[in-house]
Amino acid sequence: MCSTRNLKKIFSLIEWFFVFFLILSTNSVYFVSTSGWIRNLITYTMYLLPVLIGMITFILLNKGMVSFSNRHVYFYIGYAIYFSVLIFTLVYPYEQNMKAFIVRFLVLPFSFLLYFIFLKKNNGVHSFFRKFSLLIHIIAVVALFFWIFGSLLHWINASSSLVINWGTTYKIPSFFGVYFETQNMQVFGQTIVRNTAIFTEPPMFSYIIIITLLGDLFYLKAGFRDIGFLFIVILTSGSAFGTSIVVLIAAYCYVRRLLVANGYYFTRQVKQIISITGCISIVLVIFVLYNRIVNGGGSVSIHMQDFVCGYQAWINHPFIGNGLNNFQSIADHMSVIRLGSNGNSGISSGIVYVLAYGGIYWALFYILPILLDLKYNLMKKSDFVIVDIIFLLLIIFVEVYNLTLTLLLVMLIWQHLLDKDDRQLNWVHRRKSISNTEIGK
């Protein structure tokens, strides 16, 4: 029998592999490449590792190292009932792959919850975010290097290419397999490659960066200067939505830091600075979105069409939806041009898919925990309010509903709710221990 200490070492090693493959499964170019064995490797690994983590947690539970509360038991029972109804409304009538759905939406969520229970009793959730942040920083540094010296200055040439299936099948330049050129953008009349690192498109890269920023700020207690690099990286992706979110995060951090420095008193000077910061943030967000509409109006137009098509498909069966992967229910409301051989028939909003396929009932899986957590954090005046708002925006405006990372974050929110009496609520309060000298820097 393995000792408890050895189990924890094994757990830490598995956790590193888990975080690594979790990032690769977030629509990386490897995950959507035409090489089926790569996708299968990532997929099956992402199914296996959480189960192993859950098994180790269960063993530690029997050793008394981890404990469940009654709320966890009630949640498991309630979720099992919810999932049973979901199976017979979303999957079974439409002859979809039930085994894959059960693994993805029953086995994985339970394993993730066990994972967070273990972290809470040992190293804390920051253990996951520390590993996640380190790997993303490495990816971002490599991507920025090749974006500057390869994509912009052309001092480094692409070493090979990779064929991916993302909307359509096409070939993308590869820089030694660690950086890929997937999309271009227009800046002042010039065509510039967008920095997407190893991901398929800017929204995916932005999603990863934003999650890293939130983890750094609210779990790892990073300062504003510590995350400045990621702000720069997300700007190079050319993502209007990602840039807007980053501006809001930066404004929030600045205002909060100002309040801490002034003892939470709204002096006249503080009010003026907050007003100016808010106005500048709003202007920057409007400018970014306006520039996106002018220079890339097709993308914005498609986003609007997605919501209209999704709404029309959802309204036919508002409570239980039209069935898992029943894309035809959405396509029936699309224009003929988008459904052509060279058209963009994909949907860019995750909530559109969720409502059209599973109706309000499936949407509860994503929306309910966020709203409950948001209500709780508003009552406690917690800084996690901004985390809930941003995650809700990501769920609505970016196609992330089917990502394993999204499932994990949803279960993290449930873990927060189940252990809400024990959680550390306020990032600013935790930062109060910083000396006044450091705050003034």
N, C-alpha and C positions, 0 to 999 in steps of 0.2 A: 504494500500500500504506500502511496505517495504521502509524504508529510504535507502539512498545511503550507509550510514555507515553499516546498517544491511546487505545489499546486499554484501558488501565487506567481512564481517565476514563469511557469508554463503559461499562466493566464496573461502575464505581461507580454510574452513573446507572441502569443496568438493575437493579442490586441494590436501589436504593431502590424502584423500581416493583415488583420481585419481592416484597419484604417487605410492601409495602402490600397487594398482591393476595393474598398468602399469608394475611394477617390476615383479609381479607374472605372468603376461601374456608373459613375455620374456622367454618362454620355461622353466619355473620352473617345478619341479617334480609334483607339485600340478596340474599344467595346463595340463600335459600329463598323469595324473593318469587315471586308468581305471574307477574311480568313476566319472561318467558322470556329476553328479550334481555340482561337484567342477569346472570342466571346463566350464560348462554352467554359473555358478555364475560369474566366472572371465570374461568370454566372454561378457555376457550381461551387466555387470557392466562397462566394458571398452567401450561399445557402448553408455551406458546411461550417464555416467559422463561427457565425452567431450561435449555431446549435451547440458547438463545442463549448463556447463561452457559457451558454445556459446550463450545460451539463456540469461544468466545473462549479458554477454558482450553486447548483442544486446539491452537489457533493459537500460544498462548504456549509450549506444550509443544514445538512444532517450532522455536520461537525460542530454546529452551534456558532459558526463564524459569521453567518448571515441570517437575518430573521425577517419574516413577513409580518406585516400588520394586518388587522382585519380588513382594512380598506383595500389592501392588495388582493385578498381573497375574494372580496365582493366584486372588485373590478374584473378579475379573471372570469368569474361566473357571468357577470353582466356582458362582458365582451364576447364570451363564447356564445351566449344567446343571440347577441347582435349579429355575430358572424354567421351563425346558422341560418338566420333569416336572409342575410346577404347572399349566401350561397344559392338559395332557392329562388331568389328574385333576380340576381345579377348574372349568375354563371350557368346554373343547371338548365334553365329553359332554352338557352342559346347554344348548348353543346360546346362550351368553351373548355379549355384545359383546366379541369377542376383541381388536379394535383398541384399544378404550378400555383394556382390561386390560393389554395390552402396553405402551401409553404410560405407564400409571400405575405399573406394577410392574416395568418393565424400563427404559424410556427415562428416566423421572424419577429413579429411584434412581441410575442411572449418572451422570446429569447432576448430581445433588446431590453425589455423591462427587467428581466433577471440580471442582465448586464449592468444596468444603472443601479439596481438595488445593491449589487456587489460593490460598485464604485462608491456609493454613498457610505457604505460601512467601512471602506478602506481608504483609498487615495482620493476619493471625491471625483465628481464629474470632470474636474479640470484635468484629470489624467488623460481622458479621451481628447479633449480640446488641445492639450499640449502636444500630443502626437500629431493630431490633425493639422495644427497650425505649423509645426515644424516642416512637415512634408509639403504643405502648400507654399510655404516661404521658399523652399528649395525649388519647387516647380516654377514659382513666380520669378525668382532670380535668373534661372536658366532661360525662361521665356523672354524676359526683358533683355537679356544679353543678345540672344539670337534675333530678337525683333529689331534692336538697334543696329547691330553689325551685319545682320543678314538681310532682313526685310527692308530696312530703310537705307542703309549705306551700301549694301551689296558687297561688303568686304568678304563675307562668307557665303558660299553658294550652297544650295540644297544638295544633299548627298544622295538622295533617293526619292522615292514617292510611295504613297500608300493609297490604295483604293478603298473608299468607304461607302457605305450605304446610308445616306442621311437625306431623306426626301427622294433623292435620285442617287444612282451610283456614279461616282466620279473620282478622279485621281487628284490628290493634293501633294504639294512638295513637302518633303521631310528633311529636317536638319538633324542627321545622326539619330533619328528615332526619338528625340527628346523635345522637339519643337516642330510645329506644323503650321503651314499657311492655309487657312480654310476660307477666309472671306476678305473682301476689300471694302474700303469706304472712300468717300469723296470729301476732301478737306481743302477748301479754297480752290476748287477746280482741279486738284491733284488727286490721283488715285494712290491710296496708301493701304498697305496690308494691315488688317486689324490683328491685334495680339490676342490670340485665343489659346496660347500655350499648347496643351495636349488635348484640348476639348473641341467639340464639333462647331461651336458657334459662340459669339460673345455673351449671350444670356446665360449659357451654362458656366462659362468662366466667371462671369459676374456673380452668379449664384454661389459658387464655391468661395469666391473672395469675400462676399458679404457674410456668409456663415462664419468664415474665419475671423473677420472683423468683430462680429458679435461675440464669438468665443473668446477672442483676445481681450475685449473690453469688459465683459460681464462675468467671465469665469476665471481668466488668467490675470485680471486686474492690470492689464497693460495701460500705460499712459498714452496720451494723444500722440506724442512724438514717436512712440514705439510702433505705431501702426501707420505712420505717414507713408512708408514705402508701398503698402498695399493700396493706399489712395492713388498713388501715382500709377501703379500697375493697372488698376481698373480703368483709369482714364485712357490708357493705351489700347484698350479693347474696343473703344468707340461705342460702348453700349449706353444708349440714352437713359434707359431705366436704371442700369447699374450706377451710372454717374449721379443721377438724381438721388438715389438712395444714399450714396456716399456723402453727398452734400448735406443731406438731412442728418446723417449720423455725426458728421463733423460739427454741424451747428449745435446739435444736442450736447455733444461732449464739451464744446466750448462754453455754452451757457451753464451747464452743470458745474463745470470747474470754476466758473466765475462766481456762482452762488456759494460754493464751498469756501472760496477764498474770502467771501464777504459775510460768512456766517448765516447764510440764507436770508439776509435782510435785503429787501428790494429798495435800495437807495435810488436817488434820482439818476445817478451815473449808471448804476446797474440796469435800470429800466431803459435808459437811452441805448446802452450797448446791446441789450437783448433785442430791442426794437430794430436797431440797425442790422444786427446779425440775422434776424428773421427776414427782414426786407431783402438783404443781399442773397440769402438762401433761396427765397422765392424767385427772385430775378434770375439767379443762376439756373434753377430748375426749369423755369419757363424758357430761358434762352437755349438750354440744351434740347428741350423737347421741340421748340420752334425750329432750331437748326436741323433737327432730325427730320421734321416734317418737310422742310424745304429741300434738303439734300437727299433725303431717302424716304420720300412720301409713300412709296409703294409699301414699305414695311408697316408704316402707321396705318395705311388704308387696309392692309391685310388683317392687322390686329382688330380693327373695328368690324370688318366682315366676319372674323372668327366669333366675336361675341354675338353678333346678330344670328349667324348660322347655328351656334350652340344654343342660343335662347329659343329659337324656333324648333330645334330638335327636342330640347328639354321640355318645352311647354306641352308637347304631345303626351308625355308620361311624367309629370312633375315629381311624383313621389318615389317611384321605383326605377325610372329611366327606361332606356331602350335596349339595355343588355350590354354586357362587357364586350368591348372592341367592335360594337356595331357601328362602324364608321359610316355605313350607308345612311344611317339616320341623320347624320350631319351633312354628308355629301349631297343629299336630296335638296338641300337649301343653298348649295354653293353655285357660283356661276360656272358656265360651261368652260370658260377660259381657264379657270383654276384647276379644273379636272382634266384638262388636256395633257398631252404627253410632256409638254415643257412647262406646265403650270405648277403652282405651289399649292398642293392640296393638303398640306399639313396644317395642324392647328397649333397656334403659338401660345395658347392659354390653357393652363392645367385645369382650372375650375370649369372651363367649357366642356372638356372631356368628362370630368367627374359628374357633372349635372346631366349631360346628355346620355351617358352610359348608365349611371346608377341613381340619378335623381337626388332628391333631398336626402334620402336615406343614406346613400354612400357618402354624400358631401359631409354628413355629420361626423364621419371618421376624421376628417381633416379640420373642419371648421369649429366643431363643438369644443375640443380641448383648448384651442386658441382663445375662443371667446370666454370660456370659464377662467382661464389663466389671466386674461386681460382684465376681467371683472375683479378677480382677487387682487391683482397687482395695483389696480386703481384704488381699491379700498385701502391697501397698505401703503399707498404712495411710493411704490417700488419703481426702481429704474428699469425693471424687466418689462414695463409697459411698452417701451420703445422696441424691445425684442419681439414682443407679440405682434405689434403693429407691422413691423417690417416683414416678419415671417408670413403674416396674413397677405400682405401685398405680393410677396413672392409666390404664394400658392395661387393667387388670383391671376397674376399677369405673366407668369413664366410657367412653361410646361415642365413641372417638377413633380407632379402627383405620382408618377410611376417610378420614381427614383428610390433606391434603397436608403439613401441619405435622408430623404424626406420622411420615410417611414420611421427611421431611427429618431429624428427630431420630434416627430409627433409623439412617440412613446416617451421621449425625454420630458415633454410638457406634461404628459400624464403622470410621470414619476414626480414632477414638481408638485402637481395637484395632490397626489396621494401622500406626499410628505411635506405638505405646505407649512406645517407648524415648525419644521426643523430647518427650513431653507434659509439661506442668507439672502435677504431681500434687496438690500440697497447697495449698489456699487459705489455710490457717492459716500455712503456711511462707512463702507469698508476703506475707502480712500482717505477718510478723515484722520487716520493714524499717520498719514504723511505729514512731515513737518511743514510749518508755514513757509520755511525757506524754500523747500522743494516746490511747494505749490506756486510760489511766486516766480519760479524760474520761467 
